[in-house]
Amino acid sequence: MAEETGGLMAGIKETVKTVVYALMIAGVFRTIFFQPFWIPSGSMKETLLIGDFLFVNKMAYGYSYASCPSIRIPQLGVDVGADDFCGAFKGADKRLFGSDPERGDVVVFRHPVTGRDFVKRVIGLPGDRVQMRSGNLYLNDVQVPVTDGGLFVEDYGPQGRFGYEPSCSNGVVGEGAVCEKERRIETLPNGVTYSTLNVGERALDNTGVFTVPEDEFFFMGDNRDNSTDSRVAQAARGVGFVPREDLVGRADRVVFSSGGRSMLAVWSWRMDRFFKALN
């Protein structure tokens, strides 16, 4: 009996060791190389859709406190941010092995105030002047070239696990009906081309001039009328300018995509988006 008990305890210890080692390896992998990210909202349509799953390349811009993992499990009341793990490194002047993003990069960053992960597109670099006029983007007082991209269409109805409903340029439509948005193709000065969506005239279609401070960046969502981004100051519950140290990494490719409320709903998988490269 004693031998059986000893064998059981040894087995339990071995299992615990295996789990601990696996968690340590996963933690190192997530901290140094790639971080999984699930798209919860439509602020980056059509580049990123609700339910897209991707891995963020943390090596792209080097490492700061924001490179440390965060663990949030609302059901269990767990909310541990990167600054809880690596807060001692917050405020450092430089990133380890650091390099800056380029205009047009799709980047995951920590919100400078809330610490939540956001994903947006880099529009303004340090020293740039950014402004919106009548829905058109101006960089350093020059309008960014834009062409007509036709219509973006989707079914109206709850999307993703939070059940967000899209805004439509063709007015109020019923569930299951076609929801339309104007698609516009922008080309940044460095040649990066991507589509933006327009619902109609909105307050953020016209802004003042934002001069991006040193060591900070200006971000915008591609779904311009449904994006909380640098056009709104942090004091007004926006994003404002994002410091270099808050960059997590670059989003290069969608790995998996599901249009349903759960990734287990196989019928809602969007196979055409598996391993899709991002513009």
C-alpha positions in Angstrom: 0.0 0.0 0.0 2.8 2.4 0.9 4.5 1.6 -2.5 1.2 2.4 -4.3 0.9 5.7 -2.4 4.5 6.6 -3.1 4.0 5.8 -6.8 0.9 8.0 -7.0 2.6 10.9 -5.3 5.6 10.6 -7.7 3.2 10.6 -10.6 1.4 13.7 -9.4 4.8 15.5 -8.8 5.9 14.5 -12.4 2.6 15.8 -13.8 2.9 19.1 -11.9 6.5 19.5 -13.1 5.5 18.9 -16.7 2.7 21.5 -16.5 5.0 24.0 -14.8 7.7 23.5 -17.5 5.1 23.8 -20.2 3.8 27.1 -18.8 7.3 28.4 -18.5 8.1 27.6 -22.1 4.8 29.1 -23.3 5.5 32.2 -21.2 8.9 32.7 -22.7 7.6 32.1 -26.2 4.8 34.6 -25.7 7.1 37.2 -24.1 9.9 37.0 -26.7 8.5 35.9 -30.0 4.8 36.0 -30.6 1.6 36.9 -28.8 -1.8 35.6 -29.8 -4.5 38.2 -30.4 -8.2 37.9 -31.0 -10.0 40.7 -32.8 -13.1 41.6 -30.7 -14.4 44.7 -32.6 -14.8 46.1 -36.1 -12.5 49.1 -35.9 -10.0 47.7 -38.4 -12.5 46.4 -41.0 -12.0 45.2 -43.7 -8.3 44.6 -43.0 -9.2 42.7 -39.8 -12.7 41.3 -39.2 -14.3 40.5 -35.8 -13.3 36.9 -35.0 -9.9 37.0 -36.7 -7.1 35.4 -34.7 -3.5 36.3 -35.3 -0.1 36.1 -33.8 1.7 39.4 -33.1 5.4 39.5 -34.0 7.1 40.9 -30.9 10.5 40.8 -32.5 9.5 43.5 -35.1 10.1 46.6 -32.8 12.2 45.1 -30.0 11.2 44.8 -26.4 9.9 47.0 -23.6 7.8 46.5 -20.5 4.8 46.0 -22.9 6.4 42.9 -24.3 5.6 41.1 -21.1 2.4 39.0 -21.2 -0.9 40.0 -19.7 -3.4 37.6 -18.3 -7.1 38.5 -18.2 -9.8 36.0 -17.3 -12.9 38.1 -16.4 -14.8 35.0 -15.3 -12.2 34.3 -12.6 -11.6 37.9 -11.7 -8.0 37.7 -13.0 -6.6 40.9 -14.5 -2.8 41.0 -14.6 -1.3 43.5 -17.0 2.2 43.8 -18.5 3.0 46.5 -16.0 2.3 44.1 -13.2 4.9 41.7 -14.5 7.4 44.2 -15.8 6.4 47.6 -14.4 10.0 48.2 -13.2 11.0 48.7 -16.9 8.2 51.2 -17.7 9.4 54.6 -18.5 12.7 53.4 -20.1 14.0 55.6 -22.8 14.9 52.9 -25.3 13.6 49.5 -26.4 15.9 46.5 -26.3 16.8 45.6 -29.9 14.4 48.4 -30.8 13.3 49.7 -34.2 10.4 51.9 -35.2 7.3 50.9 -37.1 6.7 52.3 -40.6 3.7 54.2 -41.8 1.0 51.7 -42.6 2.1 48.9 -40.2 -0.8 47.2 -38.4 0.4 47.3 -34.8 -0.8 46.0 -31.4 -0.1 48.3 -28.5 -1.0 48.9 -24.9 -3.5 51.7 -24.3 -1.4 54.4 -22.6 -4.0 54.7 -19.8 -6.0 51.5 -19.5 -3.3 49.1 -20.4 -5.7 47.2 -22.7 -4.4 45.8 -26.0 -5.5 47.8 -29.1 -4.8 47.1 -32.8 -4.7 50.0 -35.2 -2.7 51.2 -38.2 0.3 53.6 -37.9 -0.5 56.8 -39.7 1.8 59.4 -38.1 5.4 59.1 -37.1 7.2 61.4 -34.7 7.2 65.0 -36.1 4.4 64.3 -38.6 1.4 66.6 -38.9 -1.9 64.7 -39.2 -5.3 66.0 -40.0 -8.7 64.9 -41.3 -10.6 67.3 -43.6 -14.0 66.2 -44.9 -13.1 62.6 -44.4 -9.8 62.9 -46.2 -6.5 62.2 -44.5 -3.7 64.8 -44.7 -0.1 64.1 -43.8 2.2 67.0 -43.4 -0.4 69.3 -45.1 -0.6 67.1 -48.2 -3.7 65.0 -48.9 -3.1 61.3 -49.0 -4.1 59.9 -52.4 -7.4 58.1 -52.3 -9.4 56.2 -54.9 -12.9 54.7 -55.0 -12.9 51.0 -53.9 -16.6 50.3 -54.5 -18.8 49.0 -51.7 -18.0 46.8 -48.7 -21.0 44.7 -47.9 -21.8 42.4 -45.0 -24.9 40.9 -43.4 -26.4 43.0 -40.7 -26.6 41.3 -37.3 -24.7 40.6 -34.1 -21.0 39.8 -34.7 -18.5 38.0 -32.6 -18.8 36.9 -28.9 -19.9 40.4 -27.8 -22.6 40.7 -30.5 -21.5 44.0 -31.9 -23.8 45.3 -34.7 -22.3 47.1 -37.7 -23.1 50.6 -38.9 -24.4 50.9 -42.4 -24.3 53.7 -45.0 -27.6 52.5 -46.5 -29.6 53.4 -43.5 -31.3 51.3 -40.9 -31.6 47.7 -42.2 -33.1 44.6 -40.6 -31.2 41.6 -39.3 -29.9 39.5 -42.1 -30.2 42.3 -44.7 -27.3 43.7 -46.6 -25.2 46.4 -44.8 -23.2 48.7 -47.0 -20.2 50.9 -46.5 -18.2 53.0 -48.9 -14.8 51.5 -49.5 -11.9 53.9 -50.2 -8.3 53.0 -51.1 -5.6 55.1 -49.4 -1.9 55.1 -50.4 0.6 56.5 -47.9 3.8 58.3 -48.9 5.8 55.2 -48.5 3.6 53.3 -50.9 1.6 51.2 -48.4 -2.0 50.8 -49.8 -5.0 49.7 -47.8 -8.8 50.1 -47.8 -10.8 52.3 -45.4 -14.5 52.2 -44.8 -16.8 55.2 -44.6 -20.4 55.2 -43.3 -21.2 58.9 -43.7 -20.4 62.3 -42.3 -19.1 62.0 -38.7 -17.6 64.4 -36.2 -14.1 62.9 -36.6 -14.2 63.5 -40.4 -12.8 67.0 -39.6 -10.1 67.5 -37.0 -7.5 70.0 -36.0 -3.8 69.4 -36.8 -2.1 66.8 -34.7 1.7 67.2 -34.4 3.1 63.9 -33.3 5.6 64.3 -30.4 9.0 62.8 -30.3 9.0 59.1 -29.4 5.2 58.8 -30.0 3.0 57.6 -32.8 -0.4 58.4 -34.3 -2.8 55.5 -34.9 -6.1 55.2 -36.8 -8.5 52.4 -37.5 -9.3 51.5 -41.1 -13.1 51.5 -40.2 -12.8 55.3 -39.8 -16.4 55.9 -38.5 -16.2 53.1 -35.9 -12.8 53.5 -34.3 -11.5 54.8 -31.0 -8.0 56.0 -32.0 -5.5 58.8 -31.8 -8.0 61.3 -33.2 -9.5 61.5 -29.7 -7.4 62.5 -26.7 -6.9 60.1 -23.8 -8.6 62.6 -21.5 -11.7 62.1 -23.6 -11.4 58.3 -23.4 -9.6 58.0 -26.7 -6.2 56.7 -27.5 -4.3 59.9 -28.1 -0.6 59.7 -29.0 1.0 56.3 -28.2 4.5 56.2 -26.7 7.1 54.0 -28.3 7.4 51.9 -25.1 3.7 50.9 -25.4 4.2 49.1 -28.7 3.7 45.3 -28.4 4.4 44.1 -32.0 3.4 44.0 -35.6 0.4 42.1 -36.9 1.5 40.4 -40.2 -1.0 37.6 -40.9 -4.4 36.3 -39.9 -4.0 32.6 -38.7 -7.6 31.7 -38.1 -11.0 33.4 -38.5 -14.5 32.6 -37.3 -17.5 34.8 -37.9 -19.6 33.2 -35.2 -20.1 33.7 -31.4 -17.7 30.9 -30.7 -14.6 29.5 -32.5 -16.2 26.0 -32.1 -18.9 26.9 -34.5 -17.2 25.2 -37.5 -19.9 26.4 -39.9 -18.9 30.0 -39.3 -15.2 29.5 -40.0 -13.9 31.8 -42.8 -11.5 29.5 -44.6 -10.5 32.2 -47.1 -8.9 34.2 -44.3 -6.8 31.4 -42.8 -3.1 32.5 -43.1 -4.1 35.7 -44.9 -1.3 38.3 -45.1 -2.2 41.8 -44.0 -1.7 44.9 -46.0 
